[in-house]
Every structure is written in C-alpha cells, then in structure tokens.
Amino acid sequence: MKRLVLLLFISQLFVNTGFAQNTADEPDWGDYISKDLDTVYTEFINSGASIRLPLHFEPFTQGQYEGFIHKGTASTMIAQFIDSASFISVTTNMNEETFLKQGAELISEIDLKTNEGRQAKAYIIRFTVKETPINRIMFFTGDHQSTLLLTANYPELFAGILKNVFIASFLTVKFK
C-alpha cells in the first residue's frame, strides 16, 4: 500500500512539473517595441512632420540630406515631403519591377494606417553596398495634395531587431 501511495505521489509530481514548463501566455511584442520609441515627438526638418524616433538616434546632416542616425547599428532615417503629388498616385505604380530597375529587390509591401488614421504604405527592399546587404523601408503617407516619404536604411544583419521598431516609429507620424 505504501508503494502505491508513493508511486501515485511521484507520478503526480512529474505531471505537475511537466505542465509547469509551458508558458500559458505569449508576450505582447508591441509593448517591447513601444518601449524602444522616444516619448517625445521630433520634427524632420523641412517636412512638416514629426515622429517618435527610436531611442538613441541623433541628428545628422550629409550634403543635402538631414535626418537621424544610430551609430551602433549604422542605420539612418530621413524624410522627404513631395508637394503636389497625391499619396495614391505616388504608390500606385510601385511594384517589384520598379525596384528591380533600380537594382533592388522588393521583400514586402505592406498596407498600413498611421496612428492618426491616414492611409500608409511601406515597401521593404534589399540592395547591396560594398558587399553588405542593406534593407530599406520606404514608408509613404499623405493625402490628395501631398505625400510624405519616410525612409529607413539599415544593414540586413539587424533586420530582426529594427524592422518592426522603424515601422512602429513611422506609424506615429504627425503633420502640422
């Protein structure tokens, strides 16, 4: 009898520890991504738009380009305001062939909405610079009169870390 009780106790112990190994809830990755964004909005010069930048980005100027850089990941963000060009007309003709002609490969095309409710579209492309694969996110949003293009460039090595953070940052865009 003692053996039976001991055997039942041990088997119950193994069953309980087996279930204890499984997590019941998946983490909400959105919480982690939002913590990677600054709490204040930063304006892109000459664009009329501001966003919550990913943390540790600092302003840079190189020739005609002004934007933000993260030196640790060699990633950059710039903005370009396209006046007198509607968002729909700019994005309608963009496809895989468009990027192939420019020496880039289209990885994905994503239809989105900004946090303000504006239509947006992101194109993620890949190209090579000095034997280093680079990913670029081209994020378009706007209205019938103008379009805003936000661009992020980063080494493909960091794609798993940066892609969703950049998209989350771009979705925070606010216009004046």
Beta strands, then each sheet from edge to edge (+ up, - down):
strand 1: 42-44
strand 2: 49-51
strand 3: 58-62
strand 4: 65-70
strand 5: 75-83
strand 6: 105-113
strand 7: 119-129
strand 8: 132-142
strand 9: 146-155
strand 10: 174-175
sheet 1: 1+ 2- 10+
sheet 2: 3+ 4- 5+ 9- 8+ 7- 6+
end
